[in-house]
Amino acid sequence: MEGWILYKQRQSEISTEKYEMNRFLQVAEQRGISLKILCPEQFDLLVNRDDNKSVIIDDNYTQLPQFLLPRQGASTPYFSLAVIRHLERLGVNTFNSSQSIEIVKDKLYTQQILAADNFPVPRTMLARYPLNIQLIKETIGFPIVVKTISGSQGSGVFLCEKPGHLEDLMQLLDTAKTQANFIIQEFVKTSKGHDVRVFIVGGRVVACMERIARYGTFKANFSRGGKVKAFPISKEIEWLATDCARVLNLDIAGIDLLFDGESFKICEANSSPGFKGIESCCDISIPDVIFDFIKIRLGI
């Protein structure tokens, strides 16, 4: 097989700290898969009727790969989406699709889709100026979680325990003249400091772990120092995660679940989930699972 990974850096710039990129390259070499890591800045796209000469990389016309793995997730900019769409149009198998990546980039839109399909999700509203604090208290209640519309690895997520905290945060953002859009979300108290990450490949749960926050913080992300341990896959977890990935049309996904008493709520979905944490606590090689899935999809 021959494939590309679309990432934010060139292959020559990948440091040893980039765990997932190095794992993909390592496993690909072991399996005899030709794999290149490319960044959007290496591409020039020519829109014409001659598909064989419409992708230029580093100033050279390039033969297309069999598959593409976009790995920018929530930070995927417009130009990267244009590259993915162009390759899709030329028949390159893309995991995940540009459409699904664009959907899950927007946390509000993701929640709207899931709520419309009757999934259990936290109460969510779009923040707008001026804030109607009384409405927020009546419809969501404090504490609340404030999130940027697009973000990953716990960035752009704030806990406001009281109305005054929210007012201070919004005044700070207004003073900074930030253009970011925010959502206000119900804080699920029974999940404070821990959640569940479910890894989906090809509509199947391949691994599941519990993430536990460091003392003094409510964010359980492994990338922010949270601890992880393998978590049993119940029927409810399997149904919620696989159906969520199906509705969002994600071939590869990280589905985050919040503990809601004895049940769960879907926190968010990730189109380019990290897997250092899940490989550290579960007996699994995520790149091998992904390459096996791609091999089947390509009919090899």
C-alpha positions as CSV (number, residue, x, y, z in Angstrom):
1,M,0.0,0.0,0.0
2,E,1.0,3.6,-0.5
3,G,-0.5,6.4,1.6
4,W,0.0,9.9,2.8
5,I,-0.6,11.5,6.2
6,L,-1.7,15.2,6.1
7,Y,-0.2,16.8,9.1
8,K,0.8,20.3,10.3
9,Q,4.5,19.6,9.7
10,R,6.7,18.1,7.0
11,Q,8.1,14.7,7.6
12,S,11.6,16.1,8.0
13,E,10.4,18.3,10.8
14,I,8.8,15.5,12.9
15,S,10.5,15.3,16.3
16,T,10.7,12.3,18.5
17,E,8.1,13.9,20.8
18,K,5.4,13.5,18.0
19,Y,4.4,10.0,19.3
20,E,1.6,9.3,16.8
21,M,3.5,10.3,13.7
22,N,6.5,8.3,14.7
23,R,4.3,5.2,15.5
24,F,2.6,5.4,12.0
25,L,6.0,5.6,10.3
26,Q,7.5,2.8,12.4
27,V,4.6,0.4,11.8
28,A,4.3,1.3,8.1
29,E,8.0,0.5,7.6
30,Q,7.6,-2.9,9.5
31,R,4.7,-3.8,7.2
32,G,6.2,-2.6,3.9
33,I,3.7,0.2,3.5
34,S,5.0,3.3,1.7
35,L,3.9,6.2,3.9
36,K,4.7,9.9,3.6
37,I,3.9,12.7,6.0
38,L,3.1,15.9,4.2
39,C,2.0,19.4,5.3
40,P,-0.5,21.6,3.5
41,E,2.2,24.1,2.6
42,Q,3.8,21.5,0.3
43,F,0.7,21.3,-1.9
44,D,-0.3,23.3,-5.0
45,L,-3.7,22.4,-6.4
46,L,-4.5,22.8,-10.1
47,V,-8.2,22.6,-10.9
48,N,-8.5,21.4,-14.5
49,R,-9.9,18.5,-16.6
50,D,-6.6,16.5,-16.5
51,D,-6.8,14.8,-13.1
52,N,-3.4,13.2,-13.5
53,K,-1.7,16.6,-13.4
54,S,-3.7,18.5,-10.7
55,V,-1.6,17.8,-7.6
56,I,1.8,19.4,-7.2
57,I,4.0,18.7,-4.2
58,D,7.2,20.7,-3.7
59,D,6.9,22.0,-7.2
60,N,6.6,18.6,-8.8
61,Y,3.6,16.8,-10.3
62,T,3.0,13.8,-8.0
63,Q,1.4,10.4,-8.5
64,L,-1.6,9.9,-6.2
65,P,-1.5,7.5,-3.2
66,Q,-4.1,4.8,-2.5
67,F,-5.2,6.5,0.8
68,L,-4.9,9.6,2.8
69,L,-5.0,10.0,6.6
70,P,-5.8,13.6,7.7
71,R,-4.2,14.1,11.1
72,Q,-5.0,17.8,12.0
73,G,-8.3,17.2,13.7
74,A,-10.0,20.3,15.2
75,S,-7.2,22.5,14.0
76,T,-7.7,21.6,10.3
77,P,-7.7,25.0,8.4
78,Y,-9.5,25.8,5.2
79,F,-6.5,25.1,3.0
80,S,-6.1,21.6,4.5
81,L,-9.8,20.9,3.8
82,A,-9.3,22.1,0.2
83,V,-6.4,19.6,-0.2
84,I,-8.5,16.7,1.3
85,R,-11.5,17.6,-0.9
86,H,-9.3,17.7,-4.0
87,L,-7.8,14.3,-3.3
88,E,-11.3,12.9,-2.6
89,R,-12.5,14.2,-6.0
90,L,-9.6,12.4,-7.7
91,G,-10.6,9.1,-6.1
92,V,-8.1,8.9,-3.2
93,N,-9.6,6.9,-0.2
94,T,-9.7,9.4,2.7
95,F,-10.0,8.4,6.4
96,N,-11.8,10.5,7.6
97,S,-13.6,12.5,4.9
98,S,-13.4,16.2,4.6
99,Q,-17.1,16.5,5.4
100,S,-16.9,14.6,8.6
101,I,-13.8,16.5,9.7
102,E,-15.5,19.8,9.1
103,I,-18.6,18.7,11.1
104,V,-16.7,17.6,14.2
105,K,-14.5,20.7,14.1
106,D,-17.6,22.6,15.2
107,K,-18.6,21.5,18.7
108,L,-22.0,23.2,18.6
109,Y,-22.9,21.6,15.2
110,T,-21.8,18.2,16.5
111,Q,-24.0,18.5,19.5
112,Q,-26.9,19.7,17.3
113,I,-26.6,16.6,15.1
114,L,-26.3,14.2,18.1
115,A,-29.2,15.8,19.9
116,A,-31.4,15.6,16.8
117,D,-30.6,11.8,16.7
118,N,-31.7,11.5,20.4
119,F,-28.2,10.9,21.8
120,P,-27.6,11.9,25.5
121,V,-25.6,15.1,25.4
122,P,-25.0,17.9,27.9
123,R,-27.3,20.9,27.6
124,T,-25.5,23.4,25.3
125,M,-26.0,26.9,24.1
126,L,-24.1,29.3,21.9
127,A,-22.5,32.2,23.9
128,R,-23.3,35.7,22.5
129,Y,-22.8,39.2,23.7
130,P,-24.3,40.6,25.9
131,L,-24.6,37.5,28.1
132,N,-28.0,36.8,29.6
133,I,-26.7,35.4,32.9
134,Q,-30.2,34.8,34.2
135,L,-31.1,32.7,31.1
136,I,-28.0,30.7,31.5
137,K,-28.8,30.1,35.2
138,E,-32.4,29.0,34.4
139,T,-31.6,26.8,31.3
140,I,-28.2,25.3,32.2
141,G,-27.3,26.2,35.8
142,F,-23.9,26.7,37.4
143,P,-21.2,25.5,37.4
144,I,-20.9,25.6,33.6
145,V,-18.2,24.7,31.1
146,V,-17.2,27.3,28.5
147,K,-15.5,26.0,25.3
148,T,-14.3,27.4,22.1
149,I,-16.2,26.1,19.1
150,S,-13.1,24.4,17.8
151,G,-10.3,23.0,20.0
152,S,-8.6,19.8,21.1
153,Q,-6.5,18.3,23.9
154,G,-8.3,20.4,26.5
155,S,-7.4,23.8,25.0
156,G,-10.0,26.5,25.1
157,V,-12.0,24.8,27.9
158,F,-12.9,26.7,31.1
159,L,-14.9,25.9,34.2
160,C,-17.0,28.7,35.6
161,E,-18.4,27.8,39.0
162,K,-20.3,31.1,39.6
163,P,-22.0,33.8,37.4
164,G,-19.2,36.2,38.4
165,H,-16.5,33.8,37.0
166,L,-18.3,33.8,33.7
167,E,-18.7,37.5,33.6
168,D,-14.9,38.0,34.3
169,L,-14.0,35.5,31.6
170,M,-16.2,37.2,29.0
171,Q,-14.8,40.6,30.0
172,L,-11.3,39.3,29.6
173,L,-12.1,37.8,26.1
174,D,-13.8,41.0,25.1
175,T,-10.8,43.1,26.2
176,A,-8.5,40.8,24.3
177,K,-10.7,41.3,21.2
178,T,-10.7,37.6,20.5
179,Q,-12.7,36.5,17.4
180,A,-13.3,33.0,18.8
181,N,-16.8,31.7,19.2
182,F,-17.8,29.9,22.4
183,I,-20.4,27.5,23.6
184,I,-21.7,27.2,27.2
185,Q,-22.3,23.7,28.3
186,E,-23.8,21.9,31.3
187,F,-21.2,20.7,33.8
188,V,-21.8,17.0,34.6
189,K,-20.7,16.9,38.2
190,T,-20.5,13.1,38.4
191,S,-17.8,13.2,35.8
192,K,-15.7,15.9,37.4
193,G,-12.0,15.0,36.9
194,H,-12.6,11.8,34.9
195,D,-14.1,10.6,31.6
196,V,-13.9,7.8,29.1
197,R,-12.2,7.9,25.7
198,V,-13.4,5.2,23.3
199,F,-11.3,4.6,20.2
200,I,-13.3,3.6,17.1
201,V,-11.9,2.2,13.8
202,G,-14.2,1.1,11.0
203,G,-17.4,1.2,13.1
204,R,-15.9,-1.0,15.8
205,V,-14.7,-0.2,19.4
206,V,-11.0,-1.2,19.4
207,A,-10.0,0.2,22.8
208,C,-11.4,2.1,25.8
209,M,-9.8,3.9,28.6
210,E,-10.7,6.0,31.6
211,R,-8.8,9.4,31.9
212,I,-8.3,10.8,35.4
213,A,-7.3,14.4,35.9
214,R,-4.3,15.6,37.9
215,Y,-5.2,16.9,41.4
216,G,-6.6,20.4,41.3
217,T,-7.9,20.4,37.7
218,F,-11.1,19.1,36.1
219,K,-9.5,18.4,32.7
220,A,-8.7,14.7,32.3
221,N,-6.8,14.8,29.0
222,F,-3.7,12.6,28.9
223,S,-1.9,15.3,27.0
224,R,-2.4,17.5,30.0
225,G,-0.9,15.1,32.5
226,G,-4.0,13.0,33.3
227,K,-3.6,9.4,34.2
228,V,-5.2,6.6,32.2
229,K,-6.3,3.0,32.7
230,A,-8.1,0.5,30.6
231,F,-11.9,0.6,31.0
232,P,-14.3,-2.2,30.4
233,I,-16.4,-1.9,27.3
234,S,-20.1,-2.2,28.3
235,K,-23.0,-2.6,25.8
236,E,-23.9,1.0,26.5
237,I,-20.4,2.3,25.8
238,E,-20.2,0.2,22.6
239,W,-23.6,1.4,21.4
240,L,-23.1,5.1,22.2
241,A,-19.6,5.3,20.7
242,T,-20.2,3.3,17.5
243,D,-23.5,4.9,16.8
244,C,-22.0,8.4,17.4
245,A,-19.2,7.7,14.9
246,R,-21.7,6.3,12.4
247,V,-24.0,9.4,12.6
248,L,-21.0,11.7,12.2
249,N,-19.6,9.5,9.4
250,L,-16.2,9.0,11.1
251,D,-14.2,6.0,10.1
252,I,-11.6,6.7,12.8
253,A,-12.7,8.5,15.9
254,G,-12.1,9.2,19.5
255,I,-15.5,9.5,21.3
256,D,-15.4,11.1,24.8
257,L,-18.0,10.0,27.3
258,L,-18.9,11.7,30.6
259,F,-20.0,9.7,33.6
260,D,-23.7,10.7,34.1
261,G,-24.6,8.8,37.3
262,E,-24.9,5.2,36.3
263,S,-25.0,6.1,32.6
264,F,-23.1,8.3,30.1
265,K,-23.4,11.5,28.1
266,I,-21.4,12.2,24.9
267,C,-19.0,15.0,25.5
268,E,-17.5,15.3,22.0
269,A,-16.1,13.5,19.1
270,N,-12.5,13.7,17.6
271,S,-11.7,13.0,14.0
272,S,-7.9,12.7,14.7
273,P,-7.6,11.2,18.1
274,G,-4.2,10.8,19.8
275,F,-3.4,7.3,21.0
276,K,-0.3,7.5,23.1
277,G,-2.5,7.2,26.3
278,I,-4.6,4.3,25.0
279,E,-1.5,2.3,23.8
280,S,0.1,2.8,27.2
281,C,-2.8,1.1,29.1
282,C,-4.4,-1.2,26.5
283,D,-2.8,-4.1,24.7
284,I,-3.2,-2.7,21.2
285,S,-1.3,-1.2,18.3
286,I,-3.5,1.5,16.9
287,P,-1.5,2.0,13.6
288,D,-1.8,-1.7,12.9
289,V,-5.5,-1.6,13.5
290,I,-5.9,1.4,11.2
291,F,-3.7,-0.1,8.5
292,D,-5.7,-3.4,8.7
293,F,-8.9,-1.5,8.3
294,I,-7.6,0.5,5.3
295,K,-6.3,-2.7,3.7
296,I,-9.8,-4.2,3.9
297,R,-11.5,-1.0,2.6
298,L,-9.1,-1.0,-0.3
299,G,-9.8,-4.6,-1.1
300,I,-6.2,-5.7,-0.7
